[in-house]
Amino acid sequence: MGLILPAALDIAPVMVPVTALCWILLMVGAMVTHGRLGQFKLVMVNSICLVLAAFIAGDTSQPEHGPSGR
C-alpha cells in the first residue's frame, strides 16, 4: 500500500522511494534469514521482490522533466 497509494492519490509522493528503499532493506534481511535456514526457494522470491522495489525506487527518485523531456 505504501508503494502505490501515495503516488496514486498524490498524497506525499516523496514517500514512495523512501518506502521502496525500506522494502529493499527488509528483503535483504529476509534473504539472509531464509538463506541461513536453507529455504533457497524463498530467497528467490525475496530477490524478485527486491528487484521490483529497486525498480520502483529508481523510477520514482528521478526528477520529473517538463513536456520537452529535458
N, C-alpha and C positions, 0 to 999 in steps of 0.2 A: 504494500500500500504506500509506503514511504517513497518508493521509486516512481509511482505512477500518479498519485493524486496531486502532489504539489505542482507538477508541470501541467497536468490536465486542467486543474482548477485555477491555475495561475496564482496560487497562494504560496508564497515563499519558495519559488522555483530554485533558489540557490541551495535549498536543502537536498535536491536530487543528487548532485555529485557528492555531497557530504554523506548522504545515506548510502550511495553506491560504494564509496570508499570504506565505510564501516562494514558493509556487507562483504567486501573483499577481505578485510582483516578477519572477519568471522569465518569465511570459507577457508582461509589459510589455517586457522586454528582447527577447524573441523577436519581438514585434510591430514594434518599432523596426528590428530587423535585417532581417526579411522585407520591411518597407516600403522600406528603403534598397535592397534587392536587386530591388525591383519584383515581389515574389511576393505579390500582394494577396489571392489565394485563401487563402494560408497565414496572412495577417493575420486573416482572418475566422475561421479555425479556432482561432487563438490567442485571439481575442476571446471565442469560445464557451467555451473552457477557463477564461479569466479570469472570466467571469460565473459559471460553476459553482463555481469556487474562492471567489469573493466570497460566493456564497450559503452555502457550507459554513462559511466563516469567520464570517459574520454570524450564522448559525443556531446555531453551537456556542459562540459567545462570549457569548450571552445567558445570564444566570443562570437556573438551574433554579428553578422555583417548586414549592411543595408541591401537594397534591391540590386545594386550593381554587382554584389558578390565580392567586393574588395575589402 
